[in-house]
Amino acid sequence: MKKPLALGFVLLLFSTGSQAIDVGIGAKAGLNGLGIDLSLGLTQNVNLRLIAAKIDVSDQQESVTVGDAGNEGDIDANLNFDYGASAAFIDWHVFGGGFRVSAGMYKNDGAADLSGTLTSNIVVDGTMVNTGDLGTITGGVRLSDSYQPYIGIGWGRGAGGDGGLSLSFDLGVAMMDPSVSLAATATGSLSQAELDDALAGMARDAEDDLDQFKYWPVLAIGINYAF
């Protein structure tokens, strides 16, 4: 689990002093992998929930479009993906039962190492970049660099419910801020400084290509045990 989330949970536990507390732990599987969550009852109908998930994904071949309009080309790349997430939610059990509305902050830790080649000559910010001007392009893709707002609905045990095992379900959406970094060694007519500027432009183009991930779907099912 991410240290800030784990620390926050521990502090909340100590903050309750000697009062009776409602605590649950769960295991889940979803779009961002396998993970755990910890929940703490704040009121009869409100829980605080801390979440962490992780999964490794096999290498994938992808094409990323870069270049100025009308002079575009593709980077054919091999991406080694790792998916994961950490989050802190407030769950409101609106009717006092299992149904809940959740809001909070969500960080998509999905990232990929990139290695590829430019497949055709392109123009980037007015600069011609030929395939012979650079060798292998390396870099990275991150789906989010910071915690972003989340809202969703789901089902799970409320703070005032009985102890024991229960099923849980989450469906929601989190905002993302994808970022791309690219690097390569100049091997042709462009200087390294000129190539670095062009690669920065390619990275911006690739980020625009990732705008489809600005809103990330969150889907997970699991099982929870309450003490």
Secondary structure, DSSP 4 states (H G I P E B T S, - for coil): --HHHHHHHHHHHHHTTTS---EEEEEEEETTEEEEEEEEE-SSSEEEEEEEEEEE---EEEEEEESSTTS-EEEEEEEEEEEEEEEEEEEE-TTSSSEEEEEEEEEE--EEEEEEEE-S-EEETTEEE-GGGB--EEEEEES-SS-EEEEEEEE---TTS-SEEEEEEEEEEEE---EEEEE--B-SSS-HHHHHHHHHHHHHHHHHHTGGGSEEEEEEEEEEEE-
